[in-house]
Amino acid sequence: MAMITKHATFAEARGHVRAALAAMGSGHPDAYIDCWARSDDATLFGAWGPIEKGYQHLVDTFRWVGHRFTGGMLVPEDVVSFESGDLAYTVGFERGEVSVDANAPTMMTIRVTHIYRRIEGEWYLVHRHADFPPSDQRAGGSHLARPDGGT
């Protein structure tokens, strides 16, 4: 099991998540697992379908996800980040060129919301909701950023 890294500030926790996602894209999930609260109420609504509750279920799922990736990197792009008291969140995208299930590398974009909670003075993830962005069906497109990185 990964060693718990302490994050006294929200910025430190976000930095660890950023580094951990880079490792996840190369097939190494342990650093991302280390970002999570060891809590029965930690939850995941995953981009590839898993819906999980409880730390150990998340660990098992993150190991499955991590082992699908090779030789890539996911880079978070926070559109919004907010901290208040013992709760914080980020909303944005994860983008990168990754190889999934030993296929040729391809660009991947995931929409992601992370919720963080401060527990005994340290910040941990407690929820992830991720999906592959659908096309914007309004005329004129999105006001934020397209999945391909455009605006």
QUIPE-V798277 format. One record per pair of residues at least 6 apart in sequence whose C-alpha atoms are under 7 Angstrom apart, sorted by the first residue. I is the first residue (numbers start at 1). GAP is how many residues later the second one is. D is the distance in whole Angstrom. If there is no record, write none. Layout:
i,gap,d
I,GAP,D
I,GAP,D
This chain:
i,gap,d
2,28,6
2,29,7
2,32,6
3,31,7
4,30,6
5,29,7
6,116,6
7,6,5
7,115,5
7,116,6
8,113,6
8,114,5
8,115,6
9,114,7
10,113,6
13,110,6
13,111,7
17,15,6
17,18,6
18,57,7
18,58,6
20,11,5
20,12,5
21,11,6
21,52,7
21,53,5
21,54,7
22,51,4
22,52,5
22,53,6
23,6,7
23,50,7
24,8,7
24,42,5
25,44,6
25,45,6
25,46,7
25,47,5
25,48,4
25,49,5
25,73,6
26,43,6
26,44,4
26,45,5
26,46,5
26,47,6
27,39,5
27,40,5
27,41,7
27,42,5
27,43,5
28,38,6
29,33,6
29,34,6
29,37,5
33,26,6
33,29,7
35,89,6
35,90,6
36,88,5
36,89,5
36,90,6
37,87,5
37,88,6
37,89,6
38,17,5
39,15,6
39,16,5
40,13,7
40,14,4
40,15,6
41,12,6
41,13,5
42,11,6
42,12,5
42,13,6
42,84,5
42,85,6
43,9,6
43,10,4
43,11,6
43,83,6
43,84,5
43,85,7
44,7,5
44,8,5
44,9,7
44,14,7
44,83,6
44,84,5
44,85,6
45,6,5
45,7,7
45,83,6
45,84,5
45,85,6
46,83,6
46,84,5
46,85,7
47,83,5
47,84,4
47,85,6
52,6,6
68,32,5
68,33,5
69,29,7
69,30,6
69,31,5
69,32,6
70,28,7
70,29,5
70,30,7
71,27,6
71,28,6
72,24,7
72,25,6
72,26,4
72,27,6
73,23,5
73,24,6
73,25,6
74,20,6
74,21,5
74,22,5
75,19,5
75,20,5
75,21,6
76,17,6
76,18,4
76,19,7
77,15,6
77,16,5
77,17,6
78,12,6
78,13,6
78,14,4
78,15,6
79,12,6
79,13,5
80,10,6
80,11,5
80,12,7
81,8,6
81,9,4
81,10,6
82,6,5
82,7,5
82,8,7
83,6,7
86,31,6
86,32,5
87,29,6
87,30,5
87,31,6
88,27,6
88,28,5
88,29,6
89,25,6
89,26,4
89,27,6
90,23,6
90,24,5
90,25,7
91,21,6
91,22,4
91,23,7
92,19,6
92,20,5
92,21,7
93,16,7
93,17,5
93,18,5
93,19,5
94,15,6
94,16,5
94,17,7
94,18,7
95,13,6
95,14,5
95,15,7
96,11,6
96,12,5
96,13,7
97,8,6
97,9,5
97,10,4
97,11,6
98,7,5
98,8,6
98,9,6
98,10,7
99,6,4
99,7,6
109,23,7
109,38,6
110,20,6
110,21,6
110,22,5
110,23,6
111,19,5
111,20,5
111,21,6
111,22,6
112,16,7
112,17,6
112,18,4
112,19,7
113,15,6
113,16,5
113,17,6
114,11,7
114,13,6
114,14,5
114,15,7
115,10,6
115,11,6
115,12,5
115,13,7
116,7,6
116,8,5
116,9,4
116,10,5
117,6,6
117,7,6
117,8,6
117,9,6
118,6,6
133,14,6
136,6,6
144,7,6
145,6,4
